[in-house]
Amino acid sequence: MKRLNVDLGDRSYPILIGEGILSRMPEFLAERGIKTVNKLLIVTDDTVAGYHLAPLQEILTQAGYSAAVHTVPAGEQSKTLEQFEEVITSALKAGLDRHSVIIALGGGVVGDLAGFAAASFMRGIRFVQVPTTILAHDSSVGGKVAVNHRFAKNIIGAFHQPELVLFDTALLKTLPQREIRAGLAEVIKEGLIWDADFVAWCEEHADALLALSPEETAYALYNGCHVKAQVVSQDEREQSLRAILNLGHTIGHALEAVAQYQQLLHGEAISIGMVGSAKLAVRLGYDPEIYTTTKRILQKFGLPVRIPHDYSTEQILQAMMHDKKFRDGKMVFVVPVAIGKTEIRDDIEASWIKEIIDELKQEA
Amino acid sequence: MKRLNVDLGDRSYPILIGEGILSRMPEFLAERGIKTVNKLLIVTDDTVAGYHLAPLQEILTQAGYSAAVHTVPAGEQSKTLEQFEEVITSALKAGLDRHSVIIALGGGVVGDLAGFAAASFMRGIRFVQVPTTILAHDSSVGGKVAVNHRFAKNIIGAFHQPELVLFDTALLKTLPQREIRAGLAEVIKEGLIWDADFVAWCEEHADALLALSPEETAYALYNGCHVKAQVVSQDEREQSLRAILNLGHTIGHALEAVAQYQQLLHGEAISIGMVGSAKLAVRLGYDPEIYTTTKRILQKFGLPVRIPHDYSTEQILQAMMHDKKFRDGKMVFVVPVAIGKTEIRDDIEASWIKEIIDELKQEA
């Protein structure tokens, strides 16, 4: 088992990664001061519940914990204020108090929804994440939790750090191939912003990663979390540095919004967004290899690099105007200035982005 | 003008209290680093808007600030997730970004709603409070913001400190007498938990306070804020000490819930709750004078001390079970152990509370 400590002063917490470690949950809860008298509420989705809920309940019950369950429909459409309210209702019905704990069993949607519920219920109770997707490695580090508004993604939320993240790689084996690819897009992103060697390693081990080979998967998750933890430790509340984690996200979020969070997985959208950012880098005068390498590795993982023809450029630009990476009307973009190195630019002309979006529709 | 600094490290902020100081708003905003390029959203209710919105807008516009407005219906029924979502919608439509500021112009409901919106919009933007009620002196100190759930009051919220509280006593003159009384209930509470001399002063100056005599009103607000600020500074996240601020609130919140937040004003509900807490103190063996003094002063201010006969004891107890001052099934109560001194007891039997509620229905 690998253990990574996210260093945030009195909000520090461990991420545990390993095959089959779900069975050790009670031991890890106890280590974090969560006792059997503390009520638990497991929040999960109906897909994940079918695979992993009963085993988790069994493990907790055996150890003397009492856990209620709230299940939401799988998918981004559950990241709403309405679903959030229902989680709160379940928390009240289960008699949770301020010493209780919410456990997020699922991917990024469940983590965000359950995390925002934990951040807001009684103005903040503890929560524990049990990610069941590769993509969730990203949302499980950093404490950013949120739900969507119909106008904009992740616009209603909080910074709320988990007590513990328990990443059992055995749970990933139920993922469809498309979600594995999409999840790896965020892992590759961690490399692209921070660690050129890791990018090269990912490219070399693409087949093993796509096959979920345990050793490579654990290494990739550990490394992805490690990059993110380093960035977050230096900038918990996203004042500056942390924004580099949004590489590819400005375009990516807009694409998700235009697709109404249905046609594109998050990882697929940011894959296209990262190609767009790389094109922007080249336009700004940086090495053209940033673009060729970014695109080559994403394609090697079977990820999309082109905006579907039927997406309206105007709608994509409109969606960006509601995103939160703007300041006083200027466009702020995370730009890869080399493989493994990024900068935040706040002088990006809207017309350039419009051209890049049009180009991304022609991408081969 | 009186200035009180709420000392919370890098989240410290000033409370400014005085007659006619609304006109100096631009000066105070600038002092807090809020510039004319930062977009503002004023959140208010339809009653307050009729009196005070146009003057505030005029003051801001004259100084070069740009402020959008979101108006909610007056009253506790606006403290919902639905209204919260509408505030967020207005923030998005007005193009607010993470450098923008939400201004709460109104009483506790508007402060709580706007404050939770500010806490959650883009995971937290700045907010400024312009209280227009006496009661709001209480909610303007401490950063507790929240909306209600249909099962429980203030159950969905955050700790989010304002940048600035601007308390213009001239704005209070539009308040109905009943709201003045109810607001003073929280002022008296600050005395009851912390400052016996202030309790005596309030009793002595009851007529001047009920007539909103400027000097006495400013002194009472300053003192009320001062007590609360001292308590909050020592315990920002309500781990222990801060709970004493909830004197009278466990019963009070339950009464409000049973009355569906309509028949009783918050101050009226906690007035009855404080009499209940005093009765509990006597039952626990403390000086009977706690009860007689508490009741006498509240009656002098024309505040209710009796639970209406038609309120169901069972429903009141049920409502308490959803409140948040419980731990592991035990009832936690704030008990006045003397006038000006309180303790938190976690060993209170539910049967005692039932009896006290029945007695409160018989109160003369």
Chai-1 contact restraints between the chains, C-beta under 6 A:
chainA,res_idxA,chainB,res_idxB,connection_type,confidence,min_distance_angstrom,max_distance_angstrom,comment,restraint_id
A,V37,B,D328,contact,1.0,0.0,6.0,A-B,restraint_1
A,L81,B,L81,contact,1.0,0.0,6.0,A-B,restraint_2
A,L81,B,E85,contact,1.0,0.0,6.0,A-B,restraint_3
A,E85,B,L81,contact,1.0,0.0,6.0,A-B,restraint_4
A,I88,B,H149,contact,1.0,0.0,6.0,A-B,restraint_5
A,I88,B,I156,contact,1.0,0.0,6.0,A-B,restraint_6
A,L92,B,F151,contact,1.0,0.0,6.0,A-B,restraint_7
A,L92,B,H322,contact,1.0,0.0,6.0,A-B,restraint_8
A,D97,B,F326,contact,1.0,0.0,6.0,A-B,restraint_9
A,S120,B,I156,contact,1.0,0.0,6.0,A-B,restraint_10
A,M122,B,K324,contact,1.0,0.0,6.0,A-B,restraint_11
A,R123,B,G157,contact,1.0,0.0,6.0,A-B,restraint_12
A,R123,B,A158,contact,1.0,0.0,6.0,A-B,restraint_13
A,R123,B,F159,contact,1.0,0.0,6.0,A-B,restraint_14
A,H149,B,I88,contact,1.0,0.0,6.0,A-B,restraint_15
A,F151,B,L92,contact,1.0,0.0,6.0,A-B,restraint_16
A,I156,B,I88,contact,1.0,0.0,6.0,A-B,restraint_17
A,I156,B,S120,contact,1.0,0.0,6.0,A-B,restraint_18
A,G157,B,R123,contact,1.0,0.0,6.0,A-B,restraint_19
A,A158,B,R123,contact,1.0,0.0,6.0,A-B,restraint_20
A,F159,B,R123,contact,1.0,0.0,6.0,A-B,restraint_21
A,H322,B,L92,contact,1.0,0.0,6.0,A-B,restraint_22
A,K324,B,M122,contact,1.0,0.0,6.0,A-B,restraint_23
A,F326,B,D97,contact,1.0,0.0,6.0,A-B,restraint_24
A,D328,B,V37,contact,1.0,0.0,6.0,A-B,restraint_25
